[in-house]
């Protein structure tokens, strides 16, 4: 009995909570110092994007795309698919080039263009179909909608239920498209400086993959073969019991 107690004491003393801690700093005093975080990124509009665009004439407080100019509610059909040439068709303006613009740039450009037709135009735009994919050791794998212009890896993981106990927190893979090719970066969530990494912000269609520990493969294998081993053990136990009773 003492041998087992000694074994468990040694085993649990070897287990460290350090691998479960995020944003650690080698010098604890540095954690309490203000840190400048310069992280900016804005999603660009690309062909096949679905844009929601509301155009208001503020002096009448009306959306000009509504049949009834006295109402300010949004239009069900105010969605526009960006054509392969990077354009959309808008009322009064006809074809407008939008590819490569951010939502802020698009809203500003359209507001300027509609001043030719409206006294006090205001344009509100958003992208409906931008998303990222979160895979691996998170509680809820799947697609996370990109509701604003961008989202951080931290928010994406949080919206996916957080990391599992099997996650390698020092190897968060971020796969995104750069200059027509997919590039992979690795983030270490143990390191506080990761919060200032330019790779922390995600683009449309980025992939976040959280690697599992090697122990997960062992656990999965045990869970797979445990029923078989239990069945074999039960059969062997039965034969041993019968043999014992015969003797």
FIKOLZA-1660 file (N, C-alpha, C; in steps of 0.1 Angstrom, whole numbers, plus 5000, padded with zeros to 4 digits):
% residues 247
   i   px   py   pz ch aa at
   1 5008 4988 5000  A  X  N
   1 5000 5000 5000  A  X CA
   1 5009 5013 5000  A  X  C
   2 5020 5012 5008  A  X  N
   2 5029 5024 5009  A  X CA
   2 5035 5026 4995  A  X  C
   3 5038 5015 4988  A  X  N
   3 5044 5017 4975  A  X CA
   3 5035 5025 4965  A  X  C
   4 5022 5021 4965  A  X  N
   4 5012 5028 4957  A  X CA
   4 5011 5043 4961  A  X  C
   5 5011 5046 4974  A  X  N
   5 5010 5060 4978  A  X CA
   5 5022 5068 4974  A  X  C
   6 5034 5062 4975  A  X  N
   6 5046 5068 4970  A  X CA
   6 5046 5071 4956  A  X  C
   7 5041 5061 4948  A  X  N
   7 5040 5062 4933  A  X CA
   7 5031 5074 4929  A  X  C
   8 5019 5075 4936  A  X  N
   8 5010 5086 4932  A  X CA
   8 5015 5099 4937  A  X  C
   9 5022 5100 4948  A  X  N
   9 5028 5113 4952  A  X CA
   9 5038 5117 4942  A  X  C
  10 5047 5108 4937  A  X  N
  10 5057 5112 4927  A  X CA
  10 5050 5116 4914  A  X  C
  11 5040 5109 4910  A  X  N
  11 5033 5111 4898  A  X CA
  11 5027 5125 4898  A  X  C
  12 5019 5128 4908  A  X  N
  12 5012 5141 4909  A  X CA
  12 5021 5153 4911  A  X  C
  13 5033 5150 4918  A  X  N
  13 5042 5161 4920  A  X CA
  13 5049 5165 4907  A  X  C
  14 5050 5155 4898  A  X  N
  14 5056 5157 4885  A  X CA
  14 5047 5165 4875  A  X  C
  15 5034 5165 4878  A  X  N
  15 5024 5172 4870  A  X CA
  15 5025 5187 4873  A  X  C
  16 5025 5195 4863  A  X  N
  16 5026 5209 4865  A  X CA
  16 5014 5216 4859  A  X  C
  17 5010 5227 4865  A  X  N
  17 4999 5235 4860  A  X CA
  17 5004 5245 4850  A  X  C
  18 5017 5246 4848  A  X  N
  18 5023 5256 4839  A  X CA
  18 5018 5255 4825  A  X  C
  19 5016 5243 4820  A  X  N
  19 5012 5241 4806  A  X CA
  19 4998 5245 4804  A  X  C
  20 4990 5247 4815  A  X  N
  20 4976 5251 4814  A  X CA
  20 4974 5266 4815  A  X  C
  21 4985 5273 4819  A  X  N
  21 4984 5287 4821  A  X CA
  21 4987 5295 4807  A  X  C
  22 4980 5305 4805  A  X  N
  22 4981 5313 4793  A  X CA
  22 4988 5326 4796  A  X  C
  23 4995 5332 4785  A  X  N
  23 5000 5345 4786  A  X CA
  23 5010 5347 4798  A  X  C
  24 5019 5338 4799  A  X  N
  24 5029 5339 4810  A  X CA
  24 5040 5348 4806  A  X  C
  25 5046 5354 4816  A  X  N
  25 5058 5363 4814  A  X CA
  25 5069 5358 4823  A  X  C
  26 5081 5357 4816  A  X  N
  26 5093 5352 4823  A  X CA
  26 5096 5360 4836  A  X  C
  27 5094 5373 4834  A  X  N
  27 5096 5383 4845  A  X CA
  27 5083 5387 4850  A  X  C
  28 5078 5382 4862  A  X  N
  28 5065 5385 4867  A  X CA
  28 5062 5400 4868  A  X  C
  29 5072 5408 4871  A  X  N
  29 5070 5422 4872  A  X CA
  29 5065 5429 4859  A  X  C
  30 5069 5423 4848  A  X  N
  30 5065 5428 4835  A  X CA
  30 5050 5428 4832  A  X  C
  31 5044 5418 4839  A  X  N
  31 5029 5416 4836  A  X CA
  31 5022 5428 4841  A  X  C
  32 5026 5435 4851  A  X  N
  32 5019 5446 4857  A  X CA
  32 5022 5459 4850  A  X  C
  33 5032 5459 4841  A  X  N
  33 5035 5472 4833  A  X CA
  33 5025 5473 4822  A  X  C
  34 5021 5486 4819  A  X  N
  34 5013 5488 4807  A  X CA
  34 5020 5484 4794  A  X  C
  35 5013 5477 4785  A  X  N
  35 5019 5472 4773  A  X CA
  35 5012 5478 4761  A  X  C
  36 5019 5483 4751  A  X  N
  36 5013 5489 4739  A  X CA
  36 5010 5477 4729  A  X  C
  37 4997 5476 4725  A  X  N
  37 4993 5465 4716  A  X CA
  37 4989 5472 4703  A  X  C
  38 4997 5470 4693  A  X  N
  38 4994 5476 4680  A  X CA
  38 4990 5465 4670  A  X  C
  39 4977 5461 4671  A  X  N
  39 4972 5450 4663  A  X CA
  39 4960 5456 4655  A  X  C
  40 4961 5457 4642  A  X  N
  40 4950 5462 4634  A  X CA
  40 4949 5453 4621  A  X  C
  41 4937 5451 4617  A  X  N
  41 4935 5444 4605  A  X CA
  41 4920 5446 4601  A  X  C
  42 4918 5448 4588  A  X  N
  42 4905 5449 4583  A  X CA
  42 4903 5440 4571  A  X  C
  43 4891 5433 4571  A  X  N
  43 4888 5424 4560  A  X CA
  43 4886 5432 4547  A  X  C
  44 4891 5426 4536  A  X  N
  44 4889 5433 4523  A  X CA
  44 4877 5425 4516  A  X  C
  45 4870 5433 4508  A  X  N
  45 4859 5427 4500  A  X CA
  45 4865 5420 4488  A  X  C
  46 4860 5408 4485  A  X  N
  46 4865 5400 4474  A  X CA
  46 4852 5395 4466  A  X  C
  47 4854 5390 4454  A  X  N
  47 4843 5384 4446  A  X CA
  47 4836 5373 4454  A  X  C
  48 4823 5373 4451  A  X  N
  48 4814 5363 4458  A  X CA
  48 4810 5366 4472  A  X  C
  49 4816 5377 4477  A  X  N
  49 4811 5382 4490  A  X CA
  49 4797 5387 4490  A  X  C
  50 4790 5385 4501  A  X  N
  50 4776 5390 4501  A  X CA
  50 4776 5402 4510  A  X  C
  51 4772 5414 4504  A  X  N
  51 4772 5426 4512  A  X CA
  51 4758 5431 4515  A  X  C
  52 4756 5436 4527  A  X  N
  52 4744 5442 4531  A  X CA
  52 4746 5457 4531  A  X  C
  53 4738 5464 4523  A  X  N
  53 4740 5479 4522  A  X CA
  53 4727 5486 4524  A  X  C
  54 4727 5495 4534  A  X  N
  54 4715 5503 4536  A  X CA
  54 4719 5518 4533  A  X  C
  55 4711 5524 4525  A  X  N
  55 4713 5538 4521  A  X CA
  55 4703 5547 4526  A  X  C
  56 4707 5557 4534  A  X  N
  56 4697 5565 4541  A  X CA
  56 4699 5580 4536  A  X  C
  57 4687 5587 4535  A  X  N
  57 4687 5601 4532  A  X CA
  57 4684 5607 4546  A  X  C
  58 4694 5612 4553  A  X  N
  58 4692 5616 4567  A  X CA
  58 4682 5628 4569  A  X  C
  59 4681 5637 4559  A  X  N
  59 4672 5648 4561  A  X CA
  59 4657 5643 4561  A  X  C
  60 4655 5632 4555  A  X  N
  60 4641 5626 4556  A  X CA
  60 4641 5614 4565  A  X  C
  61 4653 5610 4571  A  X  N
  61 4654 5599 4580  A  X CA
  61 4647 5586 4573  A  X  C
  62 4651 5584 4561  A  X  N
  62 4645 5573 4554  A  X CA
  62 4655 5565 4546  A  X  C
  63 4653 5552 4545  A  X  N
  63 4661 5543 4537  A  X CA
  63 4656 5544 4522  A  X  C
  64 4664 5549 4513  A  X  N
  64 4659 5552 4500  A  X CA
  64 4655 5539 4492  A  X  C
  65 4660 5528 4498  A  X  N
  65 4657 5515 4491  A  X CA
  65 4643 5509 4495  A  X  C
  66 4637 5516 4504  A  X  N
  66 4623 5512 4509  A  X CA
  66 4613 5517 4499  A  X  C
  67 4602 5509 4496  A  X  N
  67 4591 5515 4488  A  X CA
  67 4585 5527 4494  A  X  C
  68 4583 5526 4508  A  X  N
  68 4577 5537 4515  A  X CA
  68 4588 5545 4521  A  X  C
  69 4589 5557 4516  A  X  N
  69 4600 5566 4520  A  X CA
  69 4599 5571 4535  A  X  C
  70 4587 5569 4540  A  X  N
  70 4585 5573 4554  A  X CA
  70 4589 5564 4565  A  X  C
  71 4595 5553 4561  A  X  N
  71 4599 5543 4571  A  X CA
  71 4615 5542 4571  A  X  C
  72 4620 5538 4583  A  X  N
  72 4634 5537 4585  A  X CA
  72 4639 5523 4587  A  X  C
  73 4630 5513 4585  A  X  N
  73 4634 5499 4587  A  X CA
  73 4642 5494 4575  A  X  C
  74 4650 5483 4578  A  X  N
  74 4659 5478 4568  A  X CA
  74 4652 5470 4557  A  X  C
  75 4658 5469 4546  A  X  N
  75 4652 5462 4534  A  X CA
  75 4655 5447 4534  A  X  C
  76 4646 5438 4532  A  X  N
  76 4649 5424 4531  A  X CA
  76 4658 5421 4519  A  X  C
  77 4657 5429 4508  A  X  N
  77 4665 5426 4496  A  X CA
  77 4677 5436 4495  A  X  C
  78 4683 5439 4506  A  X  N
  78 4694 5449 4505  A  X CA
  78 4708 5441 4505  A  X  C
  79 4707 5429 4500  A  X  N
  79 4720 5421 4499  A  X CA
  79 4725 5421 4485  A  X  C
  80 4738 5422 4483  A  X  N
  80 4744 5423 4470  A  X CA
  80 4756 5413 4470  A  X  C
  81 4756 5405 4459  A  X  N
  81 4767 5395 4457  A  X CA
  81 4777 5402 4448  A  X  C
  82 4790 5402 4453  A  X  N
  82 4800 5408 4445  A  X CA
  82 4804 5400 4433  A  X  C
  83 4803 5405 4421  A  X  N
  83 4805 5398 4409  A  X CA
  83 4820 5394 4407  A  X  C
  84 4823 5385 4398  A  X  N
  84 4837 5381 4396  A  X CA
  84 4846 5392 4392  A  X  C
  85 4840 5403 4386  A  X  N
  85 4849 5414 4382  A  X CA
  85 4850 5424 4394  A  X  C
  86 4845 5421 4406  A  X  N
  86 4846 5429 4417  A  X CA
  86 4836 5441 4419  A  X  C
  87 4825 5440 4411  A  X  N
  87 4816 5451 4411  A  X CA
  87 4802 5446 4417  A  X  C
  88 4794 5456 4421  A  X  N
  88 4780 5453 4425  A  X CA
  88 4771 5464 4417  A  X  C
  89 4758 5461 4416  A  X  N
  89 4749 5470 4410  A  X CA
  89 4741 5477 4420  A  X  C
  90 4741 5490 4421  A  X  N
  90 4734 5498 4431  A  X CA
  90 4724 5507 4425  A  X  C
  91 4713 5510 4432  A  X  N
  91 4703 5520 4426  A  X CA
  91 4710 5534 4425  A  X  C
  92 4707 5540 4414  A  X  N
  92 4712 5553 4410  A  X CA
  92 4726 5553 4405  A  X  C
  93 4735 5545 4411  A  X  N
  93 4749 5544 4407  A  X CA
  93 4752 5534 4397  A  X  C
  94 4744 5524 4395  A  X  N
  94 4746 5513 4386  A  X CA
  94 4759 5505 4391  A  X  C
  95 4768 5502 4382  A  X  N
  95 4780 5494 4385  A  X CA
  95 4790 5502 4394  A  X  C
  96 4794 5495 4405  A  X  N
  96 4804 5502 4414  A  X CA
  96 4814 5491 4417  A  X  C
  97 4827 5495 4416  A  X  N
  97 4838 5487 4419  A  X CA
  97 4840 5487 4434  A  X  C
  98 4839 5475 4441  A  X  N
  98 4841 5474 4455  A  X CA
  98 4852 5464 4460  A  X  C
  99 4857 5456 4450  A  X  N
  99 4867 5447 4454  A  X CA
  99 4880 5454 4460  A  X  C
 100 4885 5448 4471  A  X  N
 100 4897 5454 4477  A  X CA
 100 4894 5464 4487  A  X  C
 101 4882 5468 4489  A  X  N
 101 4878 5479 4499  A  X CA
 101 4875 5472 4512  A  X  C
 102 4877 5480 4523  A  X  N
 102 4872 5475 4536  A  X CA
 102 4858 5481 4537  A  X  C
 103 4851 5476 4547  A  X  N
 103 4837 5481 4549  A  X CA
 103 4837 5496 4552  A  X  C
 104 4846 5500 4560  A  X  N
 104 4847 5515 4563  A  X CA
 104 4849 5523 4550  A  X  C
 105 4858 5518 4541  A  X  N
 105 4861 5525 4529  A  X CA
 105 4849 5525 4519  A  X  C
 106 4842 5513 4519  A  X  N
 106 4830 5512 4511  A  X CA
 106 4819 5522 4515  A  X  C
 107 4817 5522 4528  A  X  N
 107 4806 5531 4533  A  X CA
 107 4810 5546 4530  A  X  C
 108 4822 5549 4532  A  X  N
 108 4826 5563 4529  A  X CA
 108 4825 5566 4514  A  X  C
 109 4830 5557 4506  A  X  N
 109 4829 5559 4491  A  X CA
 109 4815 5561 4486  A  X  C
 110 4806 5552 4491  A  X  N
 110 4792 5553 4487  A  X CA
 110 4785 5565 4492  A  X  C
 111 4788 5569 4504  A  X  N
 111 4783 5582 4509  A  X CA
 111 4786 5593 4501  A  X  C
 112 4799 5594 4496  A  X  N
 112 4803 5605 4487  A  X CA
 112 4796 5604 4474  A  X  C
 113 4794 5592 4468  A  X  N
 113 4788 5591 4455  A  X CA
 113 4773 5595 4456  A  X  C
 114 4766 5591 4467  A  X  N
 114 4752 5594 4468  A  X CA
 114 4749 5609 4471  A  X  C
 115 4759 5617 4474  A  X  N
 115 4757 5631 4476  A  X CA
 115 4753 5638 4463  A  X  C
 116 4755 5632 4452  A  X  N
 116 4751 5637 4439  A  X CA
 116 4736 5636 4438  A  X  C
 117 4730 5627 4445  A  X  N
 117 4715 5625 4444  A  X CA
 117 4707 5628 4456  A  X  C
 118 4714 5628 4468  A  X  N
 118 4707 5630 4481  A  X CA
 118 4714 5642 4488  A  X  C
 119 4705 5649 4496  A  X  N
 119 4710 5660 4504  A  X CA
 119 4720 5656 4515  A  X  C
 120 4716 5646 4523  A  X  N
 120 4724 5642 4534  A  X CA
 120 4724 5626 4535  A  X  C
 121 4732 5620 4525  A  X  N
 121 4732 5605 4525  A  X CA
 121 4741 5599 4536  A  X  C
 122 4737 5587 4540  A  X  N
 122 4744 5580 4550  A  X CA
 122 4743 5565 4545  A  X  C
 123 4755 5558 4544  A  X  N
 123 4755 5544 4540  A  X CA
 123 4760 5535 4551  A  X  C
 124 4753 5525 4554  A  X  N
 124 4758 5515 4563  A  X CA
 124 4759 5502 4556  A  X  C
 125 4772 5496 4557  A  X  N
 125 4774 5484 4549  A  X CA
 125 4781 5473 4559  A  X  C
 126 4779 5461 4555  A  X  N
 126 4785 5450 4562  A  X CA
 126 4787 5438 4553  A  X  C
 127 4796 5429 4557  A  X  N
 127 4798 5417 4549  A  X CA
 127 4791 5405 4557  A  X  C
 128 4783 5398 4550  A  X  N
 128 4775 5387 4557  A  X CA
 128 4781 5374 4557  A  X  C
 129 4790 5370 4547  A  X  N
 129 4794 5356 4546  A  X CA
 129 4809 5354 4550  A  X  C
 130 4815 5364 4556  A  X  N
 130 4829 5361 4561  A  X CA
 130 4829 5352 4573  A  X  C
 131 4839 5343 4574  A  X  N
 131 4839 5333 4585  A  X CA
 131 4853 5328 4587  A  X  C
 132 4855 5321 4598  A  X  N
 132 4868 5314 4600  A  X CA
 132 4864 5300 4605  A  X  C
 133 4874 5291 4605  A  X  N
 133 4872 5277 4609  A  X CA
 133 4881 5274 4621  A  X  C
 134 4875 5268 4631  A  X  N
 134 4882 5265 4643  A  X CA
 134 4882 5249 4645  A  X  C
 135 4893 5243 4645  A  X  N
 135 4895 5229 4645  A  X CA
 135 4904 5224 4656  A  X  C
 136 4904 5211 4659  A  X  N
 136 4913 5206 4669  A  X CA
 136 4907 5206 4683  A  X  C
 137 4916 5209 4693  A  X  N
 137 4913 5207 4707  A  X CA
 137 4906 5219 4713  A  X  C
 138 4894 5222 4708  A  X  N
 138 4884 5231 4714  A  X CA
 138 4872 5224 4717  A  X  C
 139 4863 5230 4726  A  X  N
 139 4851 5223 4730  A  X CA
 139 4841 5222 4719  A  X  C
 140 4840 5232 4710  A  X  N
 140 4830 5232 4699  A  X CA
 140 4837 5235 4686  A  X  C
 141 4841 5225 4679  A  X  N
 141 4848 5227 4666  A  X CA
 141 4837 5232 4656  A  X  C
 142 4841 5240 4646  A  X  N
 142 4832 5244 4636  A  X CA
 142 4835 5258 4630  A  X  C
 143 4824 5264 4624  A  X  N
 143 4826 5277 4617  A  X CA
 143 4822 5288 4627  A  X  C
 144 4830 5299 4627  A  X  N
 144 4827 5310 4635  A  X CA
 144 4825 5322 4626  A  X  C
 145 4813 5328 4626  A  X  N
 145 4810 5339 4617  A  X CA
 145 4819 5351 4620  A  X  C
 146 4823 5358 4610  A  X  N
 146 4831 5370 4612  A  X CA
 146 4821 5382 4612  A  X  C
 147 4816 5386 4623  A  X  N
 147 4805 5396 4623  A  X CA
 147 4810 5410 4621  A  X  C
 148 4823 5413 4625  A  X  N
 148 4829 5426 4622  A  X CA
 148 4838 5425 4611  A  X  C
 149 4848 5434 4611  A  X  N
 149 4858 5433 4600  A  X CA
 149 4869 5423 4603  A  X  C
 150 4871 5419 4616  A  X  N
 150 4881 5409 4619  A  X CA
 150 4877 5403 4633  A  X  C
 151 4885 5393 4637  A  X  N
 151 4883 5386 4649  A  X CA
 151 4897 5381 4654  A  X  C
 152 4899 5381 4667  A  X  N
 152 4912 5376 4672  A  X CA
 152 4911 5361 4674  A  X  C
 153 4923 5355 4674  A  X  N
 153 4924 5341 4677  A  X CA
 153 4918 5338 4691  A  X  C
 154 4920 5347 4701  A  X  N
 154 4915 5345 4714  A  X CA
 154 4900 5345 4714  A  X  C
 155 4894 5354 4707  A  X  N
 155 4879 5355 4706  A  X CA
 155 4873 5343 4699  A  X  C
 156 4880 5338 4688  A  X  N
 156 4876 5327 4681  A  X CA
 156 4876 5314 4689  A  X  C
 157 4886 5312 4697  A  X  N
 157 4887 5301 4706  A  X CA
 157 4877 5302 4717  A  X  C
 158 4875 5314 4723  A  X  N
 158 4865 5316 4733  A  X CA
 158 4851 5313 4728  A  X  C
 159 4848 5317 4715  A  X  N
 159 4834 5315 4710  A  X CA
 159 4833 5300 4706  A  X  C
 160 4844 5292 4706  A  X  N
 160 4843 5278 4703  A  X CA
 160 4843 5270 4716  A  X  C
 161 4841 5277 4727  A  X  N
 161 4840 5270 4740  A  X CA
 161 4853 5268 4748  A  X  C
 162 4864 5274 4743  A  X  N
 162 4876 5273 4750  A  X CA
 162 4884 5261 4746  A  X  C
 163 4896 5260 4752  A  X  N
 163 4905 5249 4749  A  X CA
 163 4902 5237 4758  A  X  C
 164 4904 5225 4752  A  X  N
 164 4902 5213 4760  A  X CA
 164 4915 5210 4768  A  X  C
 165 4914 5200 4777  A  X  N
 165 4926 5196 4785  A  X CA
 165 4937 5190 4777  A  X  C
 166 4933 5185 4765  A  X  N
 166 4943 5179 4756  A  X CA
 166 4950 5189 4747  A  X  C
 167 4947 5202 4747  A  X  N
 167 4952 5211 4738  A  X CA
 167 4967 5215 4742  A  X  C
 168 4975 5216 4731  A  X  N
 168 4989 5221 4733  A  X CA
 168 4988 5236 4731  A  X  C
 169 4989 5243 4742  A  X  N
 169 4987 5257 4742  A  X CA
 169 4998 5265 4736  A  X  C
 170 5009 5258 4734  A  X  N
 170 5021 5265 4728  A  X CA
 170 5021 5263 4713  A  X  C
 171 5011 5256 4708  A  X  N
 171 5011 5253 4693  A  X CA
 171 4997 5255 4687  A  X  C
 172 4993 5267 4687  A  X  N
 172 4981 5271 4680  A  X CA
 172 4984 5275 4666  A  X  C
 173 4980 5267 4656  A  X  N
 173 4983 5269 4642  A  X CA
 173 4973 5279 4636  A  X  C
 174 4977 5289 4629  A  X  N
 174 4969 5298 4622  A  X CA
 174 4972 5298 4607  A  X  C
 175 4963 5293 4599  A  X  N
 175 4965 5292 4585  A  X CA
 175 4956 5302 4578  A  X  C
 176 4963 5310 4570  A  X  N
 176 4955 5321 4563  A  X CA
 176 4962 5323 4549  A  X  C
 177 4954 5330 4540  A  X  N
 177 4959 5332 4527  A  X CA
 177 4967 5345 4526  A  X  C
 178 4979 5345 4520  A  X  N
 178 4987 5356 4518  A  X CA
 178 4992 5356 4504  A  X  C
 179 4989 5366 4497  A  X  N
 179 4994 5367 4483  A  X CA
 179 4990 5355 4474  A  X  C
 180 4978 5350 4476  A  X  N
 180 4974 5339 4468  A  X CA
 180 4978 5325 4473  A  X  C
 181 4986 5324 4484  A  X  N
 181 4991 5312 4489  A  X CA
 181 4987 5311 4504  A  X  C
 182 4984 5298 4509  A  X  N
 182 4981 5296 4523  A  X CA
 182 4994 5295 4530  A  X  C
 183 4995 5303 4541  A  X  N
 183 5007 5303 4550  A  X CA
 183 5003 5299 4564  A  X  C
 184 5011 5292 4571  A  X  N
 184 5008 5288 4585  A  X CA
 184 5018 5295 4595  A  X  C
 185 5012 5300 4605  A  X  N
 185 5019 5306 4616  A  X CA
 185 5016 5299 4629  A  X  C
 186 5025 5299 4638  A  X  N
 186 5022 5292 4651  A  X CA
 186 5022 5302 4662  A  X  C
 187 5012 5302 4671  A  X  N
 187 5011 5311 4682  A  X CA
 187 5013 5303 4695  A  X  C
 188 5020 5309 4705  A  X  N
 188 5023 5303 4718  A  X CA
 188 5015 5310 4728  A  X  C
 189 5004 5304 4733  A  X  N
 189 4995 5311 4742  A  X CA
 189 5001 5311 4756  A  X  C
 190 5012 5304 4758  A  X  N
 190 5019 5305 4771  A  X CA
 190 5026 5319 4773  A  X  C
 191 5029 5324 4761  A  X  N
 191 5037 5336 4761  A  X CA
 191 5029 5349 4760  A  X  C
 192 5031 5358 4770  A  X  N
 192 5023 5370 4771  A  X CA
 192 5025 5379 4758  A  X  C
 193 5037 5378 4752  A  X  N
 193 5040 5387 4741  A  X CA
 193 5031 5383 4728  A  X  C
 194 5025 5371 4729  A  X  N
 194 5016 5367 4718  A  X CA
 194 5005 5377 4716  A  X  C
 195 5001 5383 4726  A  X  N
 195 4990 5393 4725  A  X CA
 195 4993 5405 4716  A  X  C
 196 5006 5407 4713  A  X  N
 196 5010 5418 4704  A  X CA
 196 5015 5412 4691  A  X  C
 197 5011 5400 4688  A  X  N
 197 5015 5394 4675  A  X CA
 197 5006 5398 4664  A  X  C
 198 5011 5402 4652  A  X  N
 198 5003 5405 4641  A  X CA
 198 4995 5393 4636  A  X  C
 199 4999 5381 4639  A  X  N
 199 4992 5369 4635  A  X CA
 199 4980 5366 4644  A  X  C
 200 4978 5375 4654  A  X  N
 200 4966 5372 4663  A  X CA
 200 4953 5375 4657  A  X  C
 201 4953 5384 4647  A  X  N
 201 4940 5388 4641  A  X CA
 201 4938 5380 4628  A  X  C
 202 4926 5375 4627  A  X  N
 202 4923 5365 4616  A  X CA
 202 4916 5372 4604  A  X  C
 203 4919 5367 4593  A  X  N
 203 4913 5371 4580  A  X CA
 203 4901 5362 4577  A  X  C
 204 4893 5366 4567  A  X  N
 204 4882 5357 4562  A  X CA
 204 4888 5344 4557  A  X  C
 205 4881 5333 4561  A  X  N
 205 4885 5320 4557  A  X CA
 205 4898 5315 4563  A  X  C
 206 4902 5321 4574  A  X  N
 206 4914 5316 4581  A  X CA
 206 4910 5303 4589  A  X  C
 207 4920 5295 4592  A  X  N
 207 4918 5283 4599  A  X CA
 207 4926 5283 4612  A  X  C
 208 4920 5281 4623  A  X  N
 208 4927 5280 4636  A  X CA
 208 4927 5265 4640  A  X  C
 209 4939 5259 4641  A  X  N
 209 4939 5245 4645  A  X CA
 209 4947 5244 4658  A  X  C
 210 4941 5238 4668  A  X  N
 210 4947 5236 4681  A  X CA
 210 4952 5221 4682  A  X  C
 211 4965 5220 4682  A  X  N
 211 4971 5206 4682  A  X CA
 211 4968 5199 4695  A  X  C
 212 4966 5186 4694  A  X  N
 212 4964 5177 4707  A  X CA
 212 4977 5172 4712  A  X  C
 213 4977 5169 4725  A  X  N
 213 4988 5163 4731  A  X CA
 213 4989 5149 4726  A  X  C
 214 5001 5143 4727  A  X  N
 214 5003 5129 4723  A  X CA
 214 4996 5119 4732  A  X  C
 215 4993 5123 4745  A  X  N
 215 4986 5115 4754  A  X CA
 215 4971 5112 4749  A  X  C
 216 4966 5121 4741  A  X  N
 216 4952 5119 4736  A  X CA
 216 4951 5106 4728  A  X  C
 217 4962 5104 4719  A  X  N
 217 4961 5092 4711  A  X CA
 217 4961 5079 4720  A  X  C
 218 4968 5080 4731  A  X  N
 218 4968 5068 4740  A  X CA
 218 4955 5066 4746  A  X  C
 219 4949 5078 4750  A  X  N
 219 4935 5077 4756  A  X CA
 219 4925 5072 4747  A  X  C
 220 4926 5077 4734  A  X  N
 220 4916 5072 4724  A  X CA
 220 4918 5058 4721  A  X  C
 221 4930 5053 4721  A  X  N
 221 4933 5039 4718  A  X CA
 221 4928 5030 4730  A  X  C
 222 4930 5035 4742  A  X  N
 222 4925 5028 4754  A  X CA
 222 4910 5027 4753  A  X  C
 223 4903 5038 4750  A  X  N
 223 4888 5038 4749  A  X CA
 223 4883 5029 4738  A  X  C
 224 4891 5028 4727  A  X  N
 224 4887 5020 4716  A  X CA
 224 4888 5005 4719  A  X  C
 225 4899 5001 4726  A  X  N
 225 4902 4987 4729  A  X CA
 225 4897 4982 4742  A  X  C
 226 4893 4992 4751  A  X  N
 226 4888 4988 4764  A  X CA
 226 4876 4978 4764  A  X  C
 227 4866 4980 4756  A  X  N
 227 4855 4970 4756  A  X CA
 227 4860 4956 4751  A  X  C
 228 4869 4956 4742  A  X  N
 228 4874 4943 4737  A  X CA
 228 4882 4936 4749  A  X  C
 229 4890 4944 4756  A  X  N
 229 4898 4938 4767  A  X CA
 229 4889 4934 4778  A  X  C
 230 4878 4941 4780  A  X  N
 230 4869 4938 4791  A  X CA
 230 4862 4925 4787  A  X  C
 231 4858 4923 4774  A  X  N
 231 4852 4911 4770  A  X CA
 231 4861 4899 4772  A  X  C
 232 4874 4901 4767  A  X  N
 232 4883 4890 4769  A  X CA
 232 4886 4886 4783  A  X  C
 233 4887 4897 4792  A  X  N
 233 4889 4894 4806  A  X CA
 233 4877 4887 4812  A  X  C
 234 4865 4890 4807  A  X  N
 234 4853 4883 4813  A  X CA
 234 4853 4869 4809  A  X  C
 235 4856 4866 4796  A  X  N
 235 4857 4852 4791  A  X CA
 235 4867 4844 4799  A  X  C
 236 4879 4850 4800  A  X  N
 236 4890 4843 4807  A  X CA
 236 4886 4841 4821  A  X  C
 237 4879 4850 4828  A  X  N
 237 4875 4849 4841  A  X CA
 237 4865 4837 4843  A  X  C
 238 4857 4836 4833  A  X  N
 238 4847 4825 4833  A  X CA
 238 4854 4811 4832  A  X  C
 239 4864 4810 4823  A  X  N
 239 4871 4798 4821  A  X CA
 239 4879 4794 4834  A  X  C
 240 4885 4804 4840  A  X  N
 240 4893 4802 4852  A  X CA
 240 4884 4798 4863  A  X  C
 241 4872 4803 4864  A  X  N
 241 4863 4799 4874  A  X CA
 241 4859 4785 4872  A  X  C
 242 4856 4781 4860  A  X  N
 242 4851 4767 4857  A  X CA
 242 4863 4757 4860  A  X  C
 243 4875 4761 4856  A  X  N
 243 4887 4753 4858  A  X CA
 243 4889 4751 4873  A  X  C
 244 4887 4762 4881  A  X  N
 244 4889 4761 4895  A  X CA
 244 4879 4752 4902  A  X  C
 245 4866 4753 4897  A  X  N
 245 4856 4744 4903  A  X CA
 245 4858 4730 4900  A  X  C
 246 4864 4727 4888  A  X  N
 246 4866 4713 4884  A  X CA
 246 4877 4707 4893  A  X  C
 247 4887 4715 4896  A  X  N
 247 4898 4710 4905  A  X CA
 247 4894 4710 4920  A  X  C
% end
